[in-house]
């Protein structure tokens, strides 16, 4: 029996895919189709895939052409699969001509002509592109510039303009946008989505205005400073069938997401402690916000995603710059859960090791600094010979994956659950308690 193997993403399965599979099957008696996993696609730069791995595998199976469907998860797997399955022919589209000649050492390589004029990228591009605007202040110029750069590598989105108080301060790339204005309202009429990275005190009014004008919102967390405001804008987004998403780019990085899955699957046993630290020594500028507002959402994310939000006690300890209690240079928050504890340390005037440690009954996870940009983590055991390291490519600090998730949420008219409403709300609760001085001890 002559075995043939081929690989692909098979996103939005179309006639071109089917014709390619038919031609591959005709080369032999038994066809194996490898469907690329989400993480492997991201590592290869294909970050605009619209369907999940399960959806794509089911679509290939439904054609009835493949005799066997497998998952491609890592670099070099093609050689492993050829040897494991006793493959005679490796078939792939002609747009990869020459790329896989090295496999001739293991089997015959055949490049198949693709169906002209049909591709998943073209199908995705037929969706109405999302025109997004950026709203920022002088403290986030670097992040705004990165956001624009990452939008350029994602299909289906274009940055139309920016609302910013001083055009002369903008980097050249931001100044060249079609709309550069100080007037938020004039930006909103030009776009159907907005990325808000302004001062936290302006979030609520800006989000509500955008939603009132049927504009989707991606906003740096926390969305608001009070639970009542959060409930109001969340209800408004649902009522108008609009997307309202927290922008915490860590949540969308492959390494962080895989780490969560491993922890929740019991890989280190029962979790009894989560400790997260974030800090920077950026100098204070006009209108800059303190440590808790800047770093709190990031540090709280793994705690609430792993242990949940139903803690039984907490204590906030802060070092403030002056008696006005407006700018904390350092804050520590300790949580007590029924069977676990957690803590965060955040600083903008105090430096600490920016690591994440998750302790369990069978081992612990160590994510080195800066853990919020991680492409690597370790699961460590009592016996160090059983330790395991995990590496994942991180492109654009997670920003591009965040943008892709935002686009998917808009196109699929549903909330993407990387950051649940429960976690979003819990972060706002902590912000409100901090603002009101609840359970706060001043150093």
PyMOL commands that set and color helices and strands:
alter all, ss='L'
color gray80, all
select helices_A, chain A and resi 15-25+38-43+53-62+77-85+94-96+101-105+120-125+138-151+167-169+172-175+184-188+200-212+227-239+249-252+254-264+291-307+371-373+384-386+396-412+421-436
alter helices_A, ss='H'
color red, helices_A
select strands_A, chain A and resi 3-8+30-36+68-72+89-93+108-112+130-136+157-163+179-181+193-197+216-220+244-247+271-279+313-320+328-337+340-347+356-360+363-367+376-380+388-391+440-442
alter strands_A, ss='S'
color yellow, strands_A
deselect
rebuild
show_as cartoon
